[in-house]
């Protein structure tokens, strides 16, 4: 009997909400961690905030809309309630009697789910009901509870296994994302190095071109300056000759003796490069 009482107490614990410390009312399961609570207790605990919620028992982050109604647990709660009532009456079995007939409560009516006495069993109220010995009812209910508990434990294990698989998948994806991020950073680093090298090479080439252009310009300007000085000198000499008397001017015809087609030695020759 002590062992049976321990099983019933364990059943009460399984059927009790950890928030209100009473039997579950409209029990729901949090799929992320597998813990069960009264729906109203969770709503009251989380409040009306739309922020991400957490399990009151293990603090696992959960989605508010992912709650799963647990009908099998609700059935277990009803069984636990009946067994608790039955245990109380059976405890009084040493002195527990039927209120109507003052007979010991030794039988159990399965239709009414209540203990009865032998007089009640013969009454019209229970005439066509299935009635079994109270001890047999206890063992039957105990077996049913154990079956329900086994189902609940399997469901919990499945949820925990799903949670572990989901967590592993998320970690694998995060690891893959981190690898791709590092690859992207490395590729752009190499690209920046390449572009910087190209920029440096092109700027150096442009500086060399600018120096070459400046050198050619200075060379052309120097040549033009020399030619211009030569022309200025010749023009000055010719202007001076043109001011001389006719007798002297006619005697000096050196300028007519110059080649008709100016060449590189001609004072009037301007090189093609200078003209260009």
Secondary structure, DSSP 8 states (H G I E B T S, - for coil): -HHHHHHHHHHHHHTB-TTTSSB-SSEEE-TTT--EEEHHHHHHHHTT--S-EE-TTT--EE-GGG-EE-HHHHHHHHHHHHHHHHHHHHHGGGT-B-TTT--B--EEETTTTEEE-HHHHHSGGGTTS-EEEHHHHHHHHHHHHHHHHHHHHHHHHHHHHHHHHHHHHHHHHHHHHHHHHHHHHHHHHHHHHHHHHHHHHHHHHHHHHHHHHHHHHHHHHHHHHHHHHHHHHHHHHHHHHHTS-HHHHHH--GGGGS-SS--TTSTT---HHHH-
